[in-house]
Amino acid sequence: MGSPSPSPDARKVHYGSSPDARVRRMFDILSRSITPQSDLEYDGPFQLLLAVVLSAQATDSSVNRATRTLFAQANSPQEIIALGVAGVIPHIRHIGLYNAKAKHLVALCQALLERHHGQVPNTRAALQALPGVGRKTASVVLNIAFGQPEIAVDTHVHRVANRLGMSATTKVDHTEQVLCTRTPQKHRLHAHHYLILHGRYTCTARKPACSTCPLAHLCPSRQEYMAT
């Protein structure tokens, strides 16, 4: 991903600008420098749902390693159920909380068959009623699989949004509320991808790359990290 230099117009928007103007400008810049896509490997809503459930407290690369072999052997709710918890575990053993996640995958697949004819539902209420599916997982599936402008906020998006001054919150759900209010409608669909990928590759947790960051001139935290 390239990191274009800020345009003359961009430099006019500084720390003193209104929060909404600064957030709008940040998303405008991110939309030009980041391709909004998930690092998870999946084919269709069902694989995406299982991959996101597995991704809790795990890296996308570790999930991809697991799902490559899992989906090669079981690629439907019926096949996951037939595999059973004992059959799922060998594929995901290297992922944190693998015992609980294996149980969630099997129970989730049973619920999909019993309640939704094996199909992944496209409403938040139905998704969050499934075993192992919380608000963030539901938001990701609704956004990526069904094109709904949900902003999925996890601890990483929470960190980046607060560091950039998009929010000033202590709780993930409060950050989601602020982002949903401040994010321009034209960027709502891809907002969480912009923040996730910006945090993964530029605004990293310990050593953010402020010197090459396309948002540095707008970021209230830049001086703190440039000094370290």
N, C-alpha and C positions, 0 to 999 in steps of 0.2 A: 504494500500500500504506500502510495506516495504521500509526502507531506508538503503541499504547496505553500509557498510563502504568502503571508497575508497581503491582500490587495490594499492600495491606499485607502479605499473606502472602509475596509475592515479595521484599519488602524484608528479610525475615528471613533470606533466603539471601544471605550476603555472601562476601567474598573468602576468609574463613577456613573456609568450609564444605568438606566433602570434595569432591574433584574430581568424583566421579560424581554427587553431589547437585547440584552447580552445573551440570554438563553437562545433567542431566535437566531442571533448571529452565529453562535456556536454550532447549532444544528445545521445552519446553512453551510458552514465550513466542513463539518464532519461529513455531510452528504456528498461533498465533492472529493473527499480524501479517503473514504471507506466504502468498500463494496458490502452492502448489508446481506450477510449470509451466515448461516449457522456452521460451526466447525464440526457439528455432529454429522455422522453418516447415517442416512436413512432413506427409505423408499416408501413414501406414502404416510398417511396419518398414524397408522397402527405402529409402524416401526419408530416413528418420531415420538409417539407417546411413551413407548417403552424406554427409548433411549434417554428421554428427559427424566423419567423416573429414576433411571440408573445414575444420572449425572449429579444427583444431590451429593455434595461433599466428595466429588470425584472429578477428575479432569476429563475434558472431552476426548483426549487421546486414549485414556484408559477405557472409556466407555466404547469408543470405536473398536478398540481391540476386542472387547467382549462381544459386541453385537455382530461383528464380522462372522464369528463362529456360531453364535447363538442363532442368528437369523438364517444362516445356511442350513441349520438343522430344524429350526421351528420358526415358521413365518406366518402364523395365524393364531388366533386365540385357541382354537382347538388343538393345534400342535404344541403350543406352550403348556396347555393343561395336560396333554398326554405326556409331555416331558416331565412334568412335575417339579416340585421344589428340588428334589435330589438331582434331577437331570439338568436344571438351570444352574445350580451352584458351580459346577466345574467351569462354566463359561465366564462367570462373573466373580470368581473367587479373589481375583487381584483387586477388586473394587471395594472400597470401604463399606461396611454395613451389609455385606453381601448376603448374609443369612436372611435379614429382614427384607432386603430387596427382592430376593428370590421368592419369598412368600407373597410379597406385594404383587409381583408380576403374575403369578398364578391366580391369585385372588382377583386381580384386575381383569384378567382374561375371562374368568368365570362370570364376573359382573357384566362384561361386555356382551357375552352370549345371552345371559339371562335378561338383561335390561334393554339391550340395543341391537339385538340380532347380529352380534359380532362386529358392529361398526363403531368407530370412534364418534362420540356425540360432539356437536358443535356449539354447545352452550356451556357457560361457566358452571352453572348449578349441576348439570349432569356430569361434567368432568370431575368436579371437586367431590362428588359423591362416590367416585371410584376409589378403591383401596390404593394408598400410596400417592394420591394426587392432591397436591396442595394448590394454593393460589398461584404461585409462580409457575408451576408446571402447567396448570390450566391456561395461564396467560400465554406461555410459549406456544402451546399447541393451537390455541385460538388464533394467534398471530401468524404463525408460519404455515400451519396446515389449512386454515380457513380464511386467511387474509383479513382478520379483524384487527383494528388498530389498538390492540392492547399493549401496554408497556409492562413487560415482565421485569420486576425489580428483585434482585437477589442481593446478597451482601456486597458483591463486586460492583454492581450498578449503584448501589447505595453509597459506596466509598467514592466512586468517581464523580457522581453527581454532587456530593458534598464538597469534594476537593475543588471542583470547577466552580463552585458557588451557584450551581443551578438550584440547590436546596440547602437548607441548614437544619437538618433533622437528626435525631438520634435513633429513629426506628425505621425499618424498611418500609412498613406500610405507610408511614407518613411521607417518606420520600416518593413513593408511588403516587400519593395524592397530589404532591407538589408538581411532579413531572407531568401528570395528566392535566393539570391546570395550565402549566407554563409552556408545554411543548406545542409548537405551531401545528395545526391540523395537517399540513402537508408533510410533516415529518413524523406523525404519530405511528404510522405503520412500521417504520424502521428504527424508531428512536432507541429501543433497547439494544438492537444490534450495534448501532453506532457507539453507544456507551460501553457495551461489553467488549467490543473489539478495540476501542480506543484504550480501555483499561488493560486489556490483555497485551497489547503490543506497544503502546506508547506511555500511557499514564499508569505505569505498573505500581504495585503496592509499595515496594521499598525504594526503588530508584527510578522514578519517573523520568522520561527522556524530555525534559523541559526545553533543552536547547534545540530540539528538532520538532517540537510539538506545534502544530498549526494553530493551536488555541492559546499558546503561551501569552500572547499580548492581551488576552481577555481574562486570564486565569488569576484569581486573587491569591492562589497558593504558590505561584511561581517563585516568588522571592524566597520563601521558606525552603523550597527544595533546591533552588539554584545555589543556595548558600551552603548546602551540605555536601 
